[in-house]
């Protein structure tokens, strides 16, 4: 445990583990779907898979963001690069939206 709660690597590992559990559950549901009548399985069988994948993504992405934040230099140039990236990304998004709808 760190001052921020669980460590970065443990957070990423938890996300990966939950992703594995979701894949195992997916394989079980798919096997059951193939062996049974089509009317017996509803869409709600997919709900636990998507919940597990969502929670695993939260753990993994937050852990990766913390890891990259810890590894970054943390100077003023990072803020300028980030600001430049945001401006370029917004301009590109604006041009694509105008290309589709304009």
HELIX and SHEET records of a PDB file:
HELIX    1   1 UNK A    8  UNK A   35  1                                  28    
HELIX    2   2 UNK A   43  UNK A   46  5                                   4    
HELIX    3   3 UNK A   47  UNK A   71  1                                  25    
HELIX    4   4 UNK A   76  UNK A  101  1                                  26    
END                                                                             
